[in-house]
Amino acid sequence: MPNIRHILSHYRLREVLVRVAEEYLWWLIRSLPGFEGVWLRYLFLKMTTRRLDGFCWISQGCSIANSFGLSIGTKFATNRNCTIDGIGGIEIGDNTGIGPNCVIQSQEHTMLNEQGHFGEEAYRRRPIRIGSNVWIGSNCYIKAGVTIGDNAVVGACSSVVSDVPANGRVIGVPARPYVQAMRDLLTRS
């Protein structure tokens, strides 16, 4: 059984307070319908994120953990049931939208560690950077350490495991340039 002091030693006081607020309040706020729910989610994030430049639209059912690691620009919007974990740091630019059921995690575990997949050696925090004017389609996964450039589009059901350049259009599992993915699809037929 891990020592609670050892676990808490990795966090600052503000981070611990944010985690406690998320555990006891976010589950209630995330379920509230209507504009009142959107407004309360915005106010909660205004108090807990590293930076929140303007009003953001967080739809009902979104799970946000470790919001102390989030930096969000203006006019940010998520659709229903997104999961965002900012423990490793996530920067999101202006006018960015995320479709329903997306997962964005700035932490990962390796499967290649000789000591197993638990413990400090297997666990890594890596920041995610999402530029301005980005659209991420529904059911996408964004891997820790990825950068998505300005004006990029990530097609629905894509798994982004490497960087997406500015103005890039990617789709697929793993996500690759749209033209390449379509060429691969047509040559298989």
GIRAQUI-V619646 format. One record per pair of residues at least 12 apart in sequence whose C-alpha atoms are under 10 Angstrom apart, sorted by sequence separation. I is the first residue (numbers start at 0). GAP is how many residues later the second one is. D is the distance in whole Angstrom. If there is no record, write none. Layout:
[[I | GAP | D] [I | GAP | D]]
This chain:
[[28 | 12 | 6] [41 | 12 | 9] [42 | 12 | 9] [108 | 12 | 9] [109 | 12 | 5] [110 | 12 | 10] [129 | 12 | 10] [135 | 12 | 10] [141 | 12 | 10] [147 | 12 | 9] [151 | 12 | 7] [152 | 12 | 10] [157 | 12 | 8] [158 | 12 | 8] [159 | 12 | 8] [160 | 12 | 9] [161 | 12 | 9] [162 | 12 | 10] [163 | 12 | 9] [164 | 12 | 10] [27 | 13 | 10] [28 | 13 | 10] [41 | 13 | 7] [42 | 13 | 9] [44 | 13 | 10] [108 | 13 | 5] [109 | 13 | 7] [140 | 13 | 10] [146 | 13 | 9] [151 | 13 | 7] [152 | 13 | 9] [157 | 13 | 5] [158 | 13 | 7] [159 | 13 | 8] [160 | 13 | 7] [161 | 13 | 8] [162 | 13 | 10] [163 | 13 | 9] [25 | 14 | 10] [41 | 14 | 6] [69 | 14 | 9] [89 | 14 | 9] [107 | 14 | 8] [108 | 14 | 5] [109 | 14 | 8] [127 | 14 | 8] [133 | 14 | 8] [139 | 14 | 8] [145 | 14 | 8] [146 | 14 | 10] [147 | 14 | 9] [148 | 14 | 8] [149 | 14 | 9] [150 | 14 | 9] [151 | 14 | 6] [152 | 14 | 7] [153 | 14 | 8] [154 | 14 | 7] [155 | 14 | 9] [156 | 14 | 8] [157 | 14 | 5] [158 | 14 | 5] [159 | 14 | 6] [160 | 14 | 7] [161 | 14 | 9] [25 | 15 | 8] [28 | 15 | 8] [40 | 15 | 9] [41 | 15 | 7] [69 | 15 | 9] [70 | 15 | 9] [89 | 15 | 9] [107 | 15 | 6] [108 | 15 | 6] [127 | 15 | 8] [128 | 15 | 9] [133 | 15 | 8] [134 | 15 | 10] [139 | 15 | 8] [140 | 15 | 10] [145 | 15 | 7] [146 | 15 | 8] [147 | 15 | 6] [148 | 15 | 6] [149 | 15 | 8] [150 | 15 | 6] [151 | 15 | 5] [152 | 15 | 6] [153 | 15 | 6] [154 | 15 | 6] [155 | 15 | 7] [156 | 15 | 7] [157 | 15 | 5] [158 | 15 | 5] [159 | 15 | 5] [160 | 15 | 9] [38 | 16 | 9] [40 | 16 | 8] [41 | 16 | 7] [50 | 16 | 10] [55 | 16 | 8] [61 | 16 | 8] [68 | 16 | 8] [69 | 16 | 6] [75 | 16 | 8] [81 | 16 | 8] [88 | 16 | 9] [89 | 16 | 7] [106 | 16 | 7] [107 | 16 | 5] [108 | 16 | 9] [126 | 16 | 10] [127 | 16 | 6] [128 | 16 | 8] [129 | 16 | 8] [130 | 16 | 8] [131 | 16 | 9] [132 | 16 | 9] [133 | 16 | 6] [134 | 16 | 8] [135 | 16 | 8] [136 | 16 | 8] [137 | 16 | 9] [138 | 16 | 9] [139 | 16 | 6] [140 | 16 | 8] [141 | 16 | 8] [142 | 16 | 8] [143 | 16 | 9] [144 | 16 | 8] [145 | 16 | 6] [146 | 16 | 5] [147 | 16 | 5] [148 | 16 | 5] [149 | 16 | 5] [150 | 16 | 5] [151 | 16 | 5] [152 | 16 | 5] [153 | 16 | 5] [154 | 16 | 5] [155 | 16 | 8] [156 | 16 | 8] [157 | 16 | 7] [158 | 16 | 5] [159 | 16 | 8] [37 | 17 | 10] [38 | 17 | 9] [40 | 17 | 7] [48 | 17 | 9] [49 | 17 | 8] [50 | 17 | 9] [54 | 17 | 10] [55 | 17 | 8] [61 | 17 | 8] [62 | 17 | 9] [63 | 17 | 10] [66 | 17 | 8] [67 | 17 | 10] [68 | 17 | 5] [69 | 17 | 8] [75 | 17 | 8] [76 | 17 | 10] [81 | 17 | 8] [82 | 17 | 9] [87 | 17 | 8] [88 | 17 | 6] [106 | 17 | 6] [107 | 17 | 7] [125 | 17 | 9] [126 | 17 | 6] [127 | 17 | 5] [128 | 17 | 7] [129 | 17 | 6] [130 | 17 | 6] [131 | 17 | 8] [132 | 17 | 6] [133 | 17 | 5] [134 | 17 | 7] [135 | 17 | 6] [136 | 17 | 6] [137 | 17 | 8] [138 | 17 | 6] [139 | 17 | 5] [140 | 17 | 6] [141 | 17 | 6] [142 | 17 | 6] [143 | 17 | 8] [144 | 17 | 8] [145 | 17 | 5] [146 | 17 | 6] [147 | 17 | 6] [148 | 17 | 4] [149 | 17 | 6] [150 | 17 | 7] [151 | 17 | 6] [152 | 17 | 7] [153 | 17 | 6] [154 | 17 | 7] [156 | 17 | 10] [157 | 17 | 5] [158 | 17 | 9] [25 | 18 | 8] [37 | 18 | 8] [38 | 18 | 8] [39 | 18 | 10] [40 | 18 | 9] [47 | 18 | 9] [48 | 18 | 5] [49 | 18 | 5] [50 | 18 | 9] [51 | 18 | 8] [52 | 18 | 8] [53 | 18 | 8] [54 | 18 | 9] [55 | 18 | 7] [56 | 18 | 8] [57 | 18 | 8] [58 | 18 | 8] [59 | 18 | 9] [60 | 18 | 9] [61 | 18 | 6] [62 | 18 | 7] [63 | 18 | 8] [64 | 18 | 8] [65 | 18 | 8] [66 | 18 | 7] [67 | 18 | 7] [68 | 18 | 5] [69 | 18 | 9] [70 | 18 | 8] [71 | 18 | 8] [72 | 18 | 8] [73 | 18 | 9] [74 | 18 | 9] [75 | 18 | 6] [76 | 18 | 8] [77 | 18 | 9] [78 | 18 | 8] [79 | 18 | 9] [80 | 18 | 9] [81 | 18 | 6] [82 | 18 | 7] [83 | 18 | 8] [84 | 18 | 8] [85 | 18 | 8] [86 | 18 | 8] [87 | 18 | 5] [88 | 18 | 9] [105 | 18 | 9] [106 | 18 | 4] [107 | 18 | 8] [125 | 18 | 5] [126 | 18 | 5] [127 | 18 | 5] [128 | 18 | 5] [129 | 18 | 5] [130 | 18 | 5] [131 | 18 | 5] [132 | 18 | 5] [133 | 18 | 5] [134 | 18 | 5] [135 | 18 | 5] [136 | 18 | 5] [137 | 18 | 5] [138 | 18 | 5] [139 | 18 | 5] [140 | 18 | 5] [141 | 18 | 5] [142 | 18 | 5] [143 | 18 | 9] [144 | 18 | 8] [145 | 18 | 8] [146 | 18 | 8] [147 | 18 | 7] [148 | 18 | 7] [149 | 18 | 8] [150 | 18 | 9] [151 | 18 | 8] [152 | 18 | 9] [153 | 18 | 9] [156 | 18 | 9] [157 | 18 | 9] [24 | 19 | 9] [25 | 19 | 10] [37 | 19 | 6] [38 | 19 | 9] [40 | 19 | 9] [44 | 19 | 9] [47 | 19 | 6] [48 | 19 | 5] [49 | 19 | 6] [50 | 19 | 7] [51 | 19 | 6] [52 | 19 | 6] [53 | 19 | 7] [54 | 19 | 6] [55 | 19 | 6] [56 | 19 | 6] [57 | 19 | 6] [58 | 19 | 6] [59 | 19 | 8] [60 | 19 | 6] [61 | 19 | 4] [62 | 19 | 6] [63 | 19 | 6] [64 | 19 | 6] [65 | 19 | 6] [66 | 19 | 6] [67 | 19 | 7] [68 | 19 | 7] [69 | 19 | 6] [70 | 19 | 6] [71 | 19 | 6] [72 | 19 | 6] [73 | 19 | 7] [74 | 19 | 6] [75 | 19 | 5] [76 | 19 | 7] [77 | 19 | 6] [78 | 19 | 6] [79 | 19 | 8] [80 | 19 | 6] [81 | 19 | 5] [82 | 19 | 6] [83 | 19 | 6] [84 | 19 | 6] [85 | 19 | 7] [86 | 19 | 6] [87 | 19 | 6] [105 | 19 | 6] [106 | 19 | 6] [124 | 19 | 7] [125 | 19 | 5] [126 | 19 | 7] [127 | 19 | 6] [128 | 19 | 6] [129 | 19 | 6] [130 | 19 | 4] [131 | 19 | 6] [132 | 19 | 7] [133 | 19 | 6] [134 | 19 | 6] [135 | 19 | 7] [136 | 19 | 4] [137 | 19 | 6] [138 | 19 | 7] [139 | 19 | 6] [140 | 19 | 6] [141 | 19 | 7] [142 | 19 | 8] [146 | 19 | 10] [147 | 19 | 9] [148 | 19 | 7] [36 | 20 | 10] [37 | 20 | 6] [46 | 20 | 10] [47 | 20 | 6] [48 | 20 | 6] [49 | 20 | 6] [50 | 20 | 4] [51 | 20 | 5] [52 | 20 | 5] [53 | 20 | 4] [54 | 20 | 6] [55 | 20 | 5] [56 | 20 | 4] [57 | 20 | 5] [58 | 20 | 5] [59 | 20 | 5] [60 | 20 | 5] [61 | 20 | 5] [62 | 20 | 5] [63 | 20 | 5] [64 | 20 | 5] [65 | 20 | 5] [66 | 20 | 7] [67 | 20 | 10] [68 | 20 | 4] [69 | 20 | 5] [70 | 20 | 5] [71 | 20 | 5] [72 | 20 | 5] [73 | 20 | 5] [74 | 20 | 5] [75 | 20 | 5] [76 | 20 | 5] [77 | 20 | 5] [78 | 20 | 5] [79 | 20 | 5] [80 | 20 | 5] [81 | 20 | 5] [82 | 20 | 5] [83 | 20 | 5] [84 | 20 | 5] [85 | 20 | 6] [86 | 20 | 7] [87 | 20 | 9] [104 | 20 | 9] [105 | 20 | 5] [106 | 20 | 8] [123 | 20 | 9] [124 | 20 | 8] [125 | 20 | 8] [126 | 20 | 9] [127 | 20 | 8] [128 | 20 | 8] [129 | 20 | 7] [130 | 20 | 7] [131 | 20 | 8] [132 | 20 | 9] [133 | 20 | 8] [134 | 20 | 8] [135 | 20 | 7] [136 | 20 | 7] [137 | 20 | 8] [138 | 20 | 9] [139 | 20 | 8] [140 | 20 | 8] [141 | 20 | 9] [142 | 20 | 10] [147 | 20 | 8] [154 | 20 | 8] [36 | 21 | 9] [37 | 21 | 6] [40 | 21 | 10] [45 | 21 | 10] [46 | 21 | 9] [47 | 21 | 9] [48 | 21 | 5] [49 | 21 | 5] [50 | 21 | 6] [51 | 21 | 6] [52 | 21 | 5] [53 | 21 | 6] [54 | 21 | 7] [55 | 21 | 6] [56 | 21 | 6] [57 | 21 | 7] [58 | 21 | 5] [59 | 21 | 7] [60 | 21 | 7] [61 | 21 | 6] [62 | 21 | 6] [63 | 21 | 6] [64 | 21 | 6] [65 | 21 | 5] [67 | 21 | 8] [68 | 21 | 6] [69 | 21 | 6] [70 | 21 | 6] [71 | 21 | 6] [72 | 21 | 4] [73 | 21 | 6] [74 | 21 | 7] [75 | 21 | 6] [76 | 21 | 6] [77 | 21 | 6] [78 | 21 | 5] [79 | 21 | 6] [80 | 21 | 7] [81 | 21 | 6] [82 | 21 | 6] [83 | 21 | 6] [84 | 21 | 6] [85 | 21 | 8] [104 | 21 | 9] [105 | 21 | 6] [106 | 21 | 9] [123 | 21 | 10] [128 | 21 | 10] [129 | 21 | 10] [130 | 21 | 8] [134 | 21 | 10] [135 | 21 | 10] [136 | 21 | 8] [141 | 21 | 10] [153 | 21 | 8] [154 | 21 | 10] [21 | 22 | 9] [34 | 22 | 9] [36 | 22 | 8] [37 | 22 | 7] [44 | 22 | 7] [47 | 22 | 9] [48 | 22 | 6] [49 | 22 | 8] [50 | 22 | 8] [51 | 22 | 7] [52 | 22 | 9] [53 | 22 | 8] [54 | 22 | 9] [55 | 22 | 8] [56 | 22 | 8] [57 | 22 | 8] [58 | 22 | 8] [59 | 22 | 9] [60 | 22 | 9] [61 | 22 | 8] [62 | 22 | 8] [63 | 22 | 8] [64 | 22 | 8] [65 | 22 | 9] [66 | 22 | 9] [67 | 22 | 10] [68 | 22 | 8] [69 | 22 | 8] [70 | 22 | 8] [71 | 22 | 7] [72 | 22 | 7] [73 | 22 | 8] [74 | 22 | 8] [75 | 22 | 8] [76 | 22 | 9] [77 | 22 | 7] [78 | 22 | 8] [79 | 22 | 9] [80 | 22 | 9] [81 | 22 | 8] [82 | 22 | 8] [83 | 22 | 8] [84 | 22 | 8] [104 | 22 | 9] [105 | 22 | 6] [129 | 22 | 9] [135 | 22 | 9] [153 | 22 | 9] [154 | 22 | 10] [20 | 23 | 9] [21 | 23 | 10] [36 | 23 | 7] [43 | 23 | 10] [44 | 23 | 9] [48 | 23 | 8] [51 | 23 | 10] [52 | 23 | 9] [57 | 23 | 10] [58 | 23 | 9] [65 | 23 | 9] [66 | 23 | 9] [71 | 23 | 10] [72 | 23 | 8] [77 | 23 | 9] [78 | 23 | 9] [104 | 23 | 8] [105 | 23 | 10] [153 | 23 | 9] [154 | 23 | 8] [34 | 24 | 9] [51 | 24 | 9] [57 | 24 | 9] [71 | 24 | 9] [77 | 24 | 9] [103 | 24 | 8] [153 | 24 | 9] [33 | 25 | 9] [34 | 25 | 10] [44 | 25 | 9] [152 | 25 | 10] [17 | 26 | 10] [21 | 26 | 9] [32 | 26 | 9] [33 | 26 | 8] [45 | 26 | 10] [17 | 27 | 10] [20 | 27 | 9] [31 | 27 | 9] [32 | 27 | 6] [44 | 27 | 10] [29 | 28 | 9] [30 | 28 | 9] [31 | 28 | 7] [32 | 28 | 9] [17 | 29 | 9] [18 | 29 | 9] [29 | 29 | 8] [30 | 29 | 6] [31 | 29 | 8] [17 | 30 | 6] [29 | 30 | 6] [30 | 30 | 6] [16 | 31 | 9] [17 | 31 | 9] [28 | 31 | 9] [29 | 31 | 5] [30 | 31 | 8] [139 | 31 | 10] [28 | 32 | 9] [29 | 32 | 6] [30 | 32 | 10] [133 | 32 | 9] [139 | 32 | 9] [140 | 32 | 9] [14 | 33 | 9] [27 | 33 | 10] [28 | 33 | 10] [29 | 33 | 7] [129 | 33 | 10] [132 | 33 | 10] [133 | 33 | 9] [139 | 33 | 10] [140 | 33 | 10] [141 | 33 | 10] [13 | 34 | 9] [14 | 34 | 10] [26 | 34 | 9] [29 | 34 | 9] [95 | 34 | 8] [101 | 34 | 8] [128 | 34 | 9] [129 | 34 | 9] [130 | 34 | 10] [131 | 34 | 10] [132 | 34 | 9] [133 | 34 | 10] [134 | 34 | 10] [135 | 34 | 10] [136 | 34 | 9] [140 | 34 | 10] [26 | 35 | 9] [95 | 35 | 8] [96 | 35 | 9] [101 | 35 | 8] [102 | 35 | 10] [107 | 35 | 8] [108 | 35 | 10] [127 | 35 | 10] [130 | 35 | 8] [139 | 35 | 10] [25 | 36 | 9] [26 | 36 | 8] [87 | 36 | 8] [88 | 36 | 8] [89 | 36 | 9] [90 | 36 | 8] [91 | 36 | 8] [92 | 36 | 8] [93 | 36 | 9] [94 | 36 | 9] [95 | 36 | 6] [96 | 36 | 8] [97 | 36 | 8] [98 | 36 | 8] [99 | 36 | 9] [100 | 36 | 9] [101 | 36 | 6] [102 | 36 | 8] [103 | 36 | 8] [104 | 36 | 8] [105 | 36 | 9] [106 | 36 | 8] [107 | 36 | 6] [25 | 37 | 8] [26 | 37 | 9] [48 | 37 | 9] [68 | 37 | 9] [87 | 37 | 4] [88 | 37 | 7] [89 | 37 | 6] [90 | 37 | 6] [91 | 37 | 6] [92 | 37 | 6] [93 | 37 | 7] [94 | 37 | 6] [95 | 37 | 5] [96 | 37 | 6] [97 | 37 | 6] [98 | 37 | 6] [99 | 37 | 8] [100 | 37 | 6] [101 | 37 | 5] [102 | 37 | 6] [103 | 37 | 6] [104 | 37 | 7] [105 | 37 | 7] [106 | 37 | 5] [107 | 37 | 9] [25 | 38 | 8] [55 | 38 | 10] [61 | 38 | 9] [86 | 38 | 7] [87 | 38 | 5] [88 | 38 | 5] [89 | 38 | 5] [90 | 38 | 5] [91 | 38 | 5] [92 | 38 | 5] [93 | 38 | 5] [94 | 38 | 5] [95 | 38 | 5] [96 | 38 | 5] [97 | 38 | 5] [98 | 38 | 5] [99 | 38 | 5] [100 | 38 | 5] [101 | 38 | 5] [102 | 38 | 5] [103 | 38 | 5] [104 | 38 | 6] [105 | 38 | 4] [106 | 38 | 8] [25 | 39 | 9] [49 | 39 | 9] [55 | 39 | 10] [60 | 39 | 10] [61 | 39 | 8] [85 | 39 | 9] [86 | 39 | 9] [87 | 39 | 5] [88 | 39 | 6] [89 | 39 | 6] [90 | 39 | 6] [91 | 39 | 6] [92 | 39 | 4] [93 | 39 | 6] [94 | 39 | 7] [95 | 39 | 6] [96 | 39 | 6] [97 | 39 | 6] [98 | 39 | 4] [99 | 39 | 6] [100 | 39 | 7] [101 | 39 | 6] [102 | 39 | 6] [103 | 39 | 7] [104 | 39 | 6] [105 | 39 | 7] [49 | 40 | 10] [50 | 40 | 9] [51 | 40 | 10] [52 | 40 | 10] [53 | 40 | 9] [55 | 40 | 10] [56 | 40 | 9] [57 | 40 | 10] [60 | 40 | 9] [61 | 40 | 9] [62 | 40 | 9] [63 | 40 | 10] [64 | 40 | 9] [65 | 40 | 10] [85 | 40 | 10] [86 | 40 | 8] [87 | 40 | 8] [88 | 40 | 8] [89 | 40 | 8] [90 | 40 | 8] [91 | 40 | 7] [92 | 40 | 7] [93 | 40 | 8] [94 | 40 | 9] [95 | 40 | 8] [96 | 40 | 8] [97 | 40 | 7] [98 | 40 | 7] [99 | 40 | 9] [100 | 40 | 9] [101 | 40 | 8] [102 | 40 | 9] [103 | 40 | 8] [104 | 40 | 9] [105 | 40 | 9] [21 | 41 | 9] [49 | 41 | 10] [50 | 41 | 10] [52 | 41 | 9] [55 | 41 | 10] [58 | 41 | 9] [61 | 41 | 10] [85 | 41 | 8] [91 | 41 | 10] [92 | 41 | 8] [97 | 41 | 9] [98 | 41 | 8] [104 | 41 | 10] [21 | 42 | 8] [22 | 42 | 9] [85 | 42 | 9] [91 | 42 | 9] [97 | 42 | 9] [103 | 42 | 10] [21 | 43 | 7] [21 | 44 | 8] [21 | 45 | 8] [18 | 46 | 7] [19 | 46 | 10] [17 | 47 | 9] [18 | 47 | 6] [17 | 48 | 7] [18 | 48 | 8] [17 | 49 | 7] [18 | 49 | 8] [15 | 50 | 9] [17 | 50 | 7] [29 | 50 | 10] [14 | 51 | 8] [16 | 51 | 10] [29 | 51 | 9] [14 | 52 | 9] [15 | 52 | 9] [14 | 53 | 6] [13 | 54 | 8] [14 | 54 | 9] [89 | 54 | 9] [95 | 54 | 9] [101 | 54 | 9] [88 | 55 | 9] [89 | 55 | 9] [95 | 55 | 9] [98 | 55 | 10] [101 | 55 | 9] [75 | 56 | 9] [81 | 56 | 9] [87 | 56 | 8] [88 | 56 | 9] [89 | 56 | 10] [90 | 56 | 9] [91 | 56 | 9] [92 | 56 | 10] [93 | 56 | 9] [94 | 56 | 10] [95 | 56 | 10] [96 | 56 | 10] [97 | 56 | 9] [98 | 56 | 10] [99 | 56 | 10] [100 | 56 | 10] [101 | 56 | 10] [102 | 56 | 10] [103 | 56 | 10] [69 | 57 | 10] [74 | 57 | 10] [75 | 57 | 9] [81 | 57 | 9] [87 | 57 | 9] [89 | 57 | 10] [92 | 57 | 8] [98 | 57 | 8] [101 | 57 | 10] [68 | 58 | 9] [69 | 58 | 10] [70 | 58 | 10] [71 | 58 | 10] [72 | 58 | 9] [73 | 58 | 9] [74 | 58 | 10] [75 | 58 | 10] [76 | 58 | 10] [77 | 58 | 9] [78 | 58 | 10] [79 | 58 | 10] [80 | 58 | 10] [81 | 58 | 9] [82 | 58 | 10] [83 | 58 | 10] [85 | 58 | 10] [72 | 59 | 8] [78 | 59 | 8] [84 | 59 | 10] [14 | 72 | 9]]
